[in-house]
Amino acid sequence: MEEKKLTEQERQAAVPYFIHEGDMTRMDMAMDKLLTANKHMRDAVRLVCFTLIVVVLLFVVGYTINNSNWIKYAETLQAEGADHGDQETGIYQLPDSGIDP
């Protein structure tokens, strides 16, 4: 068998090819991990945004219902008469004398 002797330039060219392929393989693996991590990050951001929107909506609905109930309660108190409660408890407001203590 005849051994083919590589010249110095051919030997130098052969080694960087394998190094380059190894680097490219590692970069491909790193990019796959990065894409997976980015997908998880996007999912987490979407979940946080969705949760925030739901919480804000619940707050607005709860505030609206509470405000509506409070207005109904205030209207029923006004319908009963403003002085009615004062007479039962014996609490009366004194007129303002205009003199500050």
Order of alpha helices (4+ residues) and beta strands (2+ residues): alpha-alpha
